[in-house]
Amino acid sequence: MPLIKVQTSVTAPEQAEIEVLLKSLSAKLAKHTGKPESYVMTAFEAGISMTFAGATDPVCYIEIKSVGTMKAEQTQSMSQDFCQQINQSLGVPKNRIYIEFADAKGAMWGWNGTTFG
């Protein structure tokens, strides 16, 4: 049920590097949310036309969604951790990364022909 989706303007690295990044993000999101990694989904889109502050320099937008309630301490910790990871992996400056955190009601998240609510 937790999801982390990364969209960036930078060119995609080699497939093996993407897989390493996604596996790392998956494990970290499971740890931060306290949810089993078997429910975590990751997505990565590179080479997207994007601007930030009116400039086309490297930029990244991350969506993190989860069923339940993420607390301020969790989102602060996740912001620090994921900004660091993206900076190291893709070279996007931390001040050019936005992260949107969204809680979902169980009834609004479907899986395996049912919902979590």
N, C-alpha and C positions, 0 to 999 in steps of 0.2 A: 503493500500500500504506500510506502514512501516512494517518492519519485524525485529524481534530480535530473533536470534537463539543462544542458549547456548549449548556448548558441553564441557563436563568436565570428568576428570578421576575419580572423587569421586563417591562413591556409591550413588545411588539415595535415597533421603530421602523418607519418607512416602508420598503417593499420595496426601494427603491433604496439606502437606507442599509444594509440587511441584505446586499445583493449586494456593496456596497463592502467591508463587514466581512469577508464570506466570502472574497472575492478576496484581501484583504490577509492573512488568516489562512493561506490556501492558499500564497501566495508565501513567507510567513515560515516555514511548516512545511517546505516544500521546502528552503529555505536552511538551516534548523537541522539537518535530517536528512541533507542531502546527496543527497536522492533527487529524481528528476525530478518537476516539478510535474504532469506528465501522469498520474502515479499518485496524486496527493493527492486525498483526499475531505474535504469539509467538511460540517457539519450544524449547524443552529441551531434551537433550540426556546425560545420565549419564553412568558411568562405562566404558568409552571409553579408550582404551589403548593409552596413550599419554606420550610424554616427553617434557621437556622444560629445556634448558641449560644442556642437557645430563642426567637429573634426572627424575625419575618417581614420585616425590613428587606431591601432589595435584596441578592440573593445570586446566585452563579454557580458552576456545577460544569462542569469541562472535562475531557474524556477525550482523551488523545493516545496513539494506538497506532501501532506501526510494526513491520515485519518486521526483525529484527536486534537489535542491542544498542544501547540509548541509554546513553551514558556520563553520569556525574554532572555533568560540566561542561556537557553539552548540556541536561540537564533543568533545571539551575540557570539557564542562559541563557534557555531557553524559558519558564520560570516568570516570570522578570522581564519578558520581552518580551510574553507573552500577558496577564499581569495588567495591564500598562500599557495594552495595546490595549483590553481589555475595560473598564477603568476609564474611559478616554477616550471610547470608543464608546457605552457603555451606562450609565456613571455608577455602576457597582458598585464600592464601596471594595475596594482590593486585599486588605484583611484579611478580606474576606467572599467570597473566591474560593478554591476548592479545585481542584487539578489532579491528575488521576491519569495517570501515565505507565505504559504497559504495552508490553513487548516481546512480539512474537508469533513463534512458530516458523513458518518458511515453509510447512510442511505444514498449518498450522492457519489459513491465510489463503487463501481462494479468490478467483479472478478469471478471467473469460473461459473458464469450463468446466474450469479446472485449478487448481493451487495454486502457490505460490511455493517449495515445498520439494521 
